[in-house]
Amino acid sequence: MPKINFNAYDRGGFFDEMMGEDGNVRPHYAHFQERLQKMDWKKLHSLQFATDRAQLSMGMTFNVYNDNQGVERILHLDIIPRIISSEDWERLERGLRQRIVALNLFIDDIYHEQKILKDKIIPAELVLSSATFLKQCIGLNPPRKVWCHITGSDLIRGGDGAFYVLEDNLRCPSGVSYMLENREILKRTFPEIFEKLRVRPVADYSHHLRDTLESLVPDAGDVTIVVLTPGAYNSAYFEHAYLAQQMGAELVEGRDLVVKNDIVYMATTRGMQRVDVIYRRVDDDYLDPLAFRKDSMLGTPGLFQAYQKGNVVLVNAPGTGVADDKAVYAYVPKIIKYYLGEEVILPNVQTYICADPQDLQYVVENIADLVVKQTDASGGYGMLIGPKSTKAEQQEFVQKIKANPRNYIAQPTISLSRVPTLTDDTIEGRHVDLRPYILYGKDIKIIPGALTRVAMKKGSLVVNSSQGGGSKDTWVLAK
């Protein structure tokens, strides 16, 4: 059986995380590549097969909402890890810390004095017309004035090798359970390499998460935490159950909670127990039928009023989605400058706001070269990748944009970096993004790892699991 080699590995003109432009392996990948080349193909494929089986046995599956087959899938884990040097990670940490502080100040301002709007840094109409701006949250004061306790910003690496922020996820960011389980599997797959490279640990995420949640209830003794899930049919239910188990918290649905005298209780076999913190994985609109959507069957009546009165903590705070809006995203460098007086460390991707007449004209005229996104959509839906689309699809999107310009933004097509990935009969570069996780309570904790999502289809730029993407373990090296 022939040994693995990278003699025919094709960078394809993209920035490759392992191979430099000169064809030499990058220093932080050198040891991994050396060990990999000592294996034969049969061994590598057997390791991949064992990884697939491990995912199934752990129940690491998800549902796709538009899949009428109702089949649960695994988020395919490719066994070749993405490795990030300590120098690159240090810059990422600084940039993420800067970004989350500024966005939190922005959210708090928007629901109080709205200084940034009065100073015309951002068009007021752009913010106040956002579908994720909640009038019910005006005047709210979350504990420690922290709104976004758990964030999963999506980053990409461009053709220049620099990291860019693609979007911010401040509502109910998912995927952290896959980061944790991927690590457990890869540690068993490559134990010697893992030890040799001094990969920074992520296993203590659940402890940091619980510490963060407890810090939001100052001067409390035993804090009762629950994870609020929409139920077993939600696409991320595995993650909800996993995090509850890891934190030693109860997994509940809206029907398991009741509000009496503005206090939230959970039904237990020993009677009603007061709840202090709700890590909710239910969207704002469905949290409380008395405050938001009246037809919601997922929330708990009276929950929002209990939160307003300070009798329970909701994580993340309702209303944080205003900073997730893809049109607001375009102004984050200005938000950072306004609140912190600093230049942005991690830049945005250039963004055209279709609500702006000049940008709208440019987008319509150049739609074949742009990526168009719906401002309130996620999961790879509501978007057009111009270079990969047909003329008919482009014209359909032009009509949608013209009918509702506020609902769309556009960006240049970025040449996402690639990482070597195991295919059926070879190792080829596949495009990736990066989702690190940030916890914000008494202080800010950035986990030294991330969920790397990979576009498994050759040439594809879409990494979302619901669109056929997979994942990789992300190894952040210690200094």
C-alpha positions as CSV (number, residue, x, y, z in Angstrom):
1,M,0.0,0.0,0.0
2,P,1.6,3.4,-1.1
3,K,2.5,6.0,1.5
4,I,0.8,9.4,1.6
5,N,2.6,12.2,-0.1
6,F,1.8,15.8,-1.1
7,N,3.9,15.8,-4.3
8,A,0.8,16.3,-6.5
9,Y,-1.1,18.6,-4.0
10,D,-2.5,21.5,-5.9
11,R,-3.0,24.8,-4.0
12,G,-5.3,26.0,-6.9
13,G,-4.2,29.6,-6.6
14,F,-5.8,29.9,-3.1
15,F,-4.2,30.7,0.2
16,D,-3.5,27.2,1.7
17,E,-3.3,26.8,5.4
18,M,-0.7,24.1,5.2
19,M,1.3,24.8,2.0
20,G,3.0,28.1,1.3
21,E,3.2,29.7,-2.1
22,D,6.7,28.3,-2.5
23,G,5.4,24.8,-2.2
24,N,6.9,24.2,1.2
25,V,4.9,23.3,4.3
26,R,4.2,26.1,6.7
27,P,6.2,25.7,10.0
28,H,3.2,25.0,12.3
29,Y,2.1,22.2,10.0
30,A,5.5,20.6,9.5
31,H,5.3,17.9,12.2
32,F,1.8,16.9,11.3
33,Q,2.6,16.6,7.6
34,E,5.8,14.6,8.4
35,R,3.8,12.1,10.5
36,L,1.0,11.9,8.0
37,Q,3.4,10.9,5.2
38,K,4.5,7.9,7.2
39,M,1.0,6.5,7.0
40,D,-0.4,4.5,4.1
41,W,-3.8,5.2,2.5
42,K,-5.4,2.1,4.0
43,K,-4.6,3.3,7.5
44,L,-5.8,6.9,6.8
45,H,-9.1,5.6,5.5
46,S,-9.6,3.3,8.4
47,L,-9.1,6.2,10.8
48,Q,-11.7,8.2,8.9
49,F,-14.1,5.3,9.0
50,A,-13.6,4.9,12.8
51,T,-14.3,8.7,13.1
52,D,-17.6,8.4,11.3
53,R,-18.6,5.5,13.5
54,A,-17.6,7.4,16.6
55,Q,-19.8,10.4,15.6
56,L,-22.8,8.1,15.1
57,S,-22.3,6.3,18.5
58,M,-22.1,9.7,20.2
59,G,-25.4,10.8,18.6
60,M,-23.7,13.8,16.9
61,T,-26.5,14.2,14.4
62,F,-28.7,17.0,13.2
63,N,-31.9,17.5,11.2
64,V,-32.2,19.6,8.0
65,Y,-35.5,21.6,8.1
66,N,-36.0,21.5,4.3
67,D,-35.2,17.8,4.0
68,N,-38.5,16.0,3.6
69,Q,-36.8,12.6,4.2
70,G,-36.6,13.3,8.0
71,V,-33.2,11.6,8.1
72,E,-30.7,12.6,10.8
73,R,-27.2,13.2,9.5
74,I,-23.8,13.5,11.1
75,L,-21.8,16.6,10.6
76,H,-19.0,14.9,8.7
77,L,-15.7,15.3,10.6
78,D,-12.7,15.3,8.3
79,I,-9.7,13.8,10.2
80,I,-7.1,16.2,8.9
81,P,-7.2,19.1,11.4
82,R,-6.9,22.8,10.8
83,I,-3.8,24.1,12.7
84,I,-3.5,27.7,13.8
85,S,-0.2,29.1,15.0
86,S,0.0,30.8,18.4
87,E,0.9,34.1,16.6
88,D,-2.2,34.1,14.4
89,W,-4.4,33.1,17.4
90,E,-3.1,36.0,19.5
91,R,-4.2,38.5,16.9
92,L,-7.6,36.8,16.6
93,E,-8.1,37.0,20.4
94,R,-7.3,40.7,20.5
95,G,-9.6,41.3,17.5
96,L,-12.5,39.3,18.9
97,R,-12.2,40.9,22.4
98,Q,-12.3,44.4,20.8
99,R,-15.3,43.5,18.7
100,I,-17.4,41.9,21.4
101,V,-16.9,44.8,23.8
102,A,-17.9,47.4,21.2
103,L,-20.9,45.4,20.0
104,N,-22.1,45.0,23.6
105,L,-21.8,48.8,24.1
106,F,-23.7,49.3,20.9
107,I,-26.6,47.1,21.9
108,D,-26.9,48.8,25.3
109,D,-26.8,52.2,23.6
110,I,-29.5,51.2,21.1
111,Y,-31.9,50.2,23.8
112,H,-31.2,53.3,25.9
113,E,-30.0,56.7,24.8
114,Q,-29.2,55.8,21.1
115,K,-26.3,58.2,21.1
116,I,-24.8,56.5,18.0
117,L,-27.9,57.2,16.1
118,K,-28.2,60.8,17.2
119,D,-24.6,61.4,16.2
120,K,-25.4,60.0,12.8
121,I,-22.7,57.3,12.9
122,I,-25.3,54.8,11.6
123,P,-28.5,55.7,9.9
124,A,-31.3,55.5,12.5
125,E,-33.7,54.0,10.0
126,L,-31.3,51.2,9.2
127,V,-31.2,50.1,12.9
128,L,-34.8,50.8,13.9
129,S,-36.2,49.1,10.9
130,S,-34.3,45.9,11.6
131,A,-36.5,42.8,12.1
132,T,-34.3,42.0,15.1
133,F,-34.7,45.3,16.9
134,L,-37.1,44.7,19.7
135,K,-39.0,47.7,21.0
136,Q,-39.9,45.6,24.1
137,C,-36.3,45.7,25.1
138,I,-36.0,49.5,25.3
139,G,-34.8,50.4,28.8
140,L,-33.7,46.9,29.8
141,N,-30.7,46.5,32.0
142,P,-29.2,43.0,31.9
143,P,-27.0,41.9,34.7
144,R,-23.5,43.5,34.5
145,K,-24.9,45.4,31.4
146,V,-23.8,42.4,29.3
147,W,-26.2,41.5,26.5
148,C,-24.2,39.1,24.4
149,H,-22.9,36.4,26.8
150,I,-22.2,33.8,24.2
151,T,-20.9,34.8,20.7
152,G,-19.8,32.8,17.7
153,S,-18.4,35.2,15.1
154,D,-17.7,33.7,11.7
155,L,-14.2,34.4,10.3
156,I,-12.6,33.7,7.0
157,R,-9.1,33.9,5.7
158,G,-8.7,35.6,2.3
159,G,-6.3,35.2,-0.5
160,D,-3.9,37.6,1.3
161,G,-3.7,35.3,4.3
162,A,-5.4,37.8,6.6
163,F,-8.5,37.0,8.7
164,Y,-11.7,38.9,8.1
165,V,-15.0,38.8,10.1
166,L,-17.8,37.5,7.8
167,E,-20.6,37.9,10.3
168,D,-21.5,38.1,14.0
169,N,-23.7,35.6,15.7
170,L,-24.9,37.0,19.0
171,R,-28.3,35.4,19.4
172,C,-28.1,31.6,19.8
173,P,-24.8,30.6,18.1
174,S,-24.6,26.9,17.6
175,G,-21.8,24.4,16.9
176,V,-19.8,24.5,20.1
177,S,-20.7,20.9,20.9
178,Y,-19.2,19.8,17.6
179,M,-16.0,21.7,18.5
180,L,-15.8,19.8,21.8
181,E,-16.7,16.3,20.4
182,N,-14.4,16.7,17.4
183,R,-11.6,17.3,19.8
184,E,-12.3,14.2,21.8
185,I,-12.3,12.1,18.6
186,L,-9.1,13.6,17.1
187,K,-7.2,13.2,20.4
188,R,-7.8,9.5,20.0
189,T,-7.1,9.5,16.3
190,F,-3.7,11.2,16.5
191,P,-2.6,11.0,20.1
192,E,1.1,11.2,19.6
193,I,0.9,14.1,17.1
194,F,-1.5,15.9,19.4
195,E,0.8,15.7,22.3
196,K,3.9,16.6,20.4
197,L,2.3,19.8,18.9
198,R,1.2,21.1,22.3
199,V,-2.4,21.8,21.2
200,R,-4.3,24.1,23.6
201,P,-7.2,22.4,25.3
202,V,-10.9,23.2,24.8
203,A,-12.4,20.6,27.1
204,D,-13.0,23.1,29.9
205,Y,-15.5,25.1,27.8
206,S,-18.5,23.7,29.7
207,H,-16.9,24.8,33.0
208,H,-16.2,28.3,31.7
209,L,-19.8,28.4,30.4
210,R,-21.2,27.5,33.8
211,D,-18.9,30.0,35.5
212,T,-20.1,32.7,33.1
213,L,-23.8,31.9,33.7
214,E,-23.3,31.9,37.5
215,S,-21.5,35.2,37.4
216,L,-24.7,36.8,36.1
217,V,-26.4,36.1,39.5
218,P,-24.3,38.1,41.9
219,D,-24.5,37.4,45.6
220,A,-26.4,34.1,45.0
221,G,-25.7,30.8,46.7
222,D,-26.5,27.7,44.6
223,V,-27.6,28.9,41.2
224,T,-30.2,26.9,39.3
225,I,-29.4,26.9,35.5
226,V,-31.6,25.4,32.8
227,V,-31.1,25.0,29.0
228,L,-34.3,26.0,27.2
229,T,-34.7,24.0,24.0
230,P,-37.5,24.1,21.4
231,G,-37.5,20.3,21.6
232,A,-36.2,17.1,20.1
233,Y,-37.1,18.0,16.6
234,N,-34.9,21.1,16.6
235,S,-31.8,20.7,14.3
236,A,-29.4,21.5,17.2
237,Y,-31.1,19.3,19.8
238,F,-28.0,17.2,20.2
239,E,-26.1,20.3,21.3
240,H,-28.8,21.5,23.7
241,A,-28.8,18.1,25.5
242,Y,-25.0,17.9,25.4
243,L,-24.4,21.3,27.0
244,A,-27.0,20.7,29.6
245,Q,-25.4,17.4,30.6
246,Q,-21.9,18.9,30.6
247,M,-22.9,21.8,32.8
248,G,-25.0,19.7,35.2
249,A,-28.0,21.8,34.2
250,E,-31.6,20.7,33.4
251,L,-32.7,20.5,29.8
252,V,-36.2,22.0,29.7
253,E,-38.9,23.0,27.2
254,G,-41.1,26.0,27.6
255,R,-43.9,23.8,28.9
256,D,-41.6,22.7,31.8
257,L,-41.5,26.2,33.2
258,V,-44.1,28.3,34.9
259,V,-44.1,31.9,36.1
260,K,-45.8,32.8,39.4
261,N,-45.6,36.3,40.8
262,D,-43.0,37.1,38.2
263,I,-40.8,34.3,39.4
264,V,-39.8,31.4,37.1
265,Y,-40.1,27.9,38.4
266,M,-39.3,24.5,36.9
267,A,-41.4,21.4,37.6
268,T,-39.4,18.6,39.3
269,T,-40.2,15.3,40.9
270,R,-39.8,17.1,44.3
271,G,-42.1,20.0,43.4
272,M,-41.5,23.4,41.9
273,Q,-37.9,24.8,41.9
274,R,-37.0,28.4,41.3
275,V,-34.9,29.0,38.1
276,D,-32.1,31.7,38.2
277,V,-30.6,31.5,34.7
278,I,-32.0,30.3,31.4
279,Y,-29.6,29.6,28.7
280,R,-32.1,29.8,26.0
281,R,-31.8,28.2,22.5
282,V,-35.2,29.5,21.5
283,D,-35.4,32.6,19.3
284,D,-36.6,35.9,20.7
285,D,-40.0,35.8,19.0
286,Y,-40.9,32.5,20.6
287,L,-39.8,33.1,24.2
288,D,-43.0,34.4,25.6
289,P,-46.5,34.5,23.9
290,L,-47.5,37.4,26.1
291,A,-44.6,39.6,25.0
292,F,-43.8,38.5,21.5
293,R,-45.5,36.0,19.1
294,K,-48.9,35.2,20.5
295,D,-49.0,31.9,18.6
296,S,-45.8,30.6,20.1
297,M,-46.0,27.1,21.7
298,L,-42.3,27.0,22.5
299,G,-42.0,29.7,25.2
300,T,-43.4,30.3,28.6
301,P,-46.1,33.0,29.4
302,G,-44.8,35.7,31.7
303,L,-41.2,34.9,31.1
304,F,-40.2,38.2,29.7
305,Q,-41.8,40.2,32.5
306,A,-40.0,38.1,35.0
307,Y,-36.8,38.9,33.2
308,Q,-37.7,42.7,33.1
309,K,-38.1,42.6,36.8
310,G,-34.7,41.0,37.3
311,N,-36.0,37.8,38.8
312,V,-34.4,35.6,36.1
313,V,-31.5,35.9,33.7
314,L,-31.9,35.2,30.0
315,V,-28.8,34.2,28.1
316,N,-28.3,35.7,25.5
317,A,-30.4,38.7,26.4
318,P,-33.4,39.3,24.1
319,G,-32.7,42.0,21.6
320,T,-29.1,41.2,20.9
321,G,-30.1,40.2,17.3
322,V,-30.0,43.9,16.3
323,A,-26.2,43.5,16.1
324,D,-26.5,40.4,14.0
325,D,-28.3,42.2,11.2
326,K,-26.1,42.0,8.1
327,A,-26.7,45.6,7.3
328,V,-25.6,46.7,10.7
329,Y,-22.5,44.5,10.4
330,A,-21.2,46.8,7.7
331,Y,-20.9,49.6,10.3
332,V,-19.0,47.6,12.9
333,P,-15.6,49.3,12.2
334,K,-17.3,52.6,12.8
335,I,-19.0,51.2,16.0
336,I,-15.6,50.2,17.3
337,K,-14.1,53.6,16.5
338,Y,-17.2,55.4,18.1
339,Y,-17.2,53.5,21.4
340,L,-13.6,52.5,21.9
341,G,-11.7,55.1,19.9
342,E,-9.7,52.3,18.2
343,E,-9.1,51.1,14.7
344,V,-10.6,47.7,14.0
345,I,-8.2,44.8,14.5
346,L,-10.2,42.2,12.5
347,P,-11.6,44.0,9.4
348,N,-14.9,43.3,7.8
349,V,-15.4,42.0,4.3
350,Q,-16.3,44.9,2.1
351,T,-20.1,45.2,2.1
352,Y,-22.6,47.0,-0.1
353,I,-25.8,48.0,1.6
354,C,-28.7,47.8,-0.8
355,A,-30.7,50.3,1.2
356,D,-28.2,52.9,0.0
357,P,-29.2,54.0,-3.5
358,Q,-25.6,54.2,-4.8
359,D,-24.8,50.8,-3.4
360,L,-28.0,49.4,-4.8
361,Q,-27.1,50.5,-8.3
362,Y,-23.6,49.0,-8.0
363,V,-25.1,45.6,-6.8
364,V,-27.7,45.5,-9.6
365,E,-25.1,46.2,-12.2
366,N,-22.5,43.8,-10.8
367,I,-24.6,41.0,-9.4
368,A,-22.8,38.3,-11.4
369,D,-19.6,39.0,-9.5
370,L,-21.1,39.4,-6.0
371,V,-22.4,37.3,-3.1
372,V,-25.9,38.7,-2.1
373,K,-27.3,37.9,1.3
374,Q,-30.6,38.4,3.0
375,T,-30.0,40.5,6.1
376,D,-32.0,38.4,8.5
377,A,-31.3,34.9,7.0
378,S,-28.7,32.3,8.2
379,G,-27.5,28.8,7.5
380,G,-26.5,29.5,3.9
381,Y,-30.2,30.3,2.9
382,G,-31.4,33.5,1.3
383,M,-28.2,34.1,-0.6
384,L,-26.9,34.2,-4.2
385,I,-23.3,33.4,-5.1
386,G,-23.1,35.4,-8.3
387,P,-20.2,33.6,-10.1
388,K,-21.9,30.2,-9.4
389,S,-25.4,31.4,-10.4
390,T,-27.4,31.4,-13.7
391,K,-28.7,34.6,-15.5
392,A,-32.2,33.6,-14.4
393,E,-31.2,33.3,-10.8
394,Q,-29.4,36.7,-10.9
395,Q,-32.5,38.4,-12.4
396,E,-34.7,36.8,-9.8
397,F,-32.5,38.3,-7.1
398,V,-32.4,41.7,-8.7
399,Q,-36.2,41.8,-8.5
400,K,-36.1,40.7,-4.9
401,I,-33.6,43.4,-4.0
402,K,-35.4,46.1,-5.8
403,A,-38.7,45.1,-4.1
404,N,-37.1,45.3,-0.6
405,P,-33.6,46.9,-0.7
406,R,-33.3,47.0,3.1
407,N,-33.4,43.3,3.3
408,Y,-30.2,42.7,1.3
409,I,-26.5,43.3,1.3
410,A,-23.8,42.2,-1.1
411,Q,-20.1,41.4,-0.8
412,P,-17.3,40.6,-3.2
413,T,-16.7,36.8,-3.8
414,I,-13.8,36.1,-1.4
415,S,-11.3,33.4,-2.2
416,L,-11.7,31.5,1.1
417,S,-8.5,29.8,2.3
418,R,-8.3,26.0,1.9
419,V,-7.1,23.2,4.2
420,P,-6.0,19.7,3.0
421,T,-9.0,17.4,3.2
422,L,-9.4,13.7,2.8
423,T,-11.5,12.7,-0.3
424,D,-12.4,9.3,-1.6
425,D,-9.0,8.6,-3.2
426,T,-6.7,11.6,-2.4
427,I,-6.1,14.7,-0.3
428,E,-7.3,17.9,-1.8
429,G,-7.8,21.5,-0.6
430,R,-11.3,22.5,0.5
431,H,-12.5,25.9,1.5
432,V,-13.1,26.6,5.2
433,D,-14.3,29.2,7.6
434,L,-13.8,29.5,11.4
435,R,-16.2,30.0,14.3
436,P,-14.5,30.8,17.6
437,Y,-16.6,31.1,20.8
438,I,-16.5,34.0,23.2
439,L,-18.0,34.0,26.7
440,Y,-18.8,37.3,28.4
441,G,-19.9,37.5,32.0
442,K,-17.8,39.0,34.8
443,D,-15.0,39.0,32.2
444,I,-14.3,37.8,28.7
445,K,-13.1,34.3,27.9
446,I,-12.1,33.3,24.4
447,I,-11.8,29.5,24.0
448,P,-8.5,28.6,22.3
449,G,-10.2,26.5,19.6
450,A,-13.1,26.9,17.2
451,L,-15.4,25.0,14.9
452,T,-13.9,24.9,11.4
453,R,-16.5,24.3,8.8
454,V,-15.4,22.9,5.5
455,A,-17.1,22.9,2.1
456,M,-16.8,19.2,1.2
457,K,-17.9,19.6,-2.4
458,K,-15.0,20.4,-4.7
459,G,-15.0,24.1,-5.6
460,S,-17.9,25.0,-3.3
461,L,-17.7,28.1,-1.0
462,V,-20.7,27.0,1.1
463,V,-19.6,25.5,4.4
464,N,-23.0,25.3,6.2
465,S,-23.9,21.8,7.4
466,S,-27.4,22.2,6.0
467,Q,-25.9,22.8,2.6
468,G,-23.6,19.7,2.6
469,G,-20.6,21.1,4.6
470,G,-18.5,19.2,7.1
471,S,-16.2,20.1,10.0
472,K,-12.6,19.9,11.1
473,D,-11.0,19.9,14.5
474,T,-9.2,23.2,15.1
475,W,-5.8,23.0,16.8
476,V,-4.5,26.2,18.3
477,L,-0.8,25.7,19.2
478,A,0.7,26.9,22.5
479,K,3.6,29.3,22.4
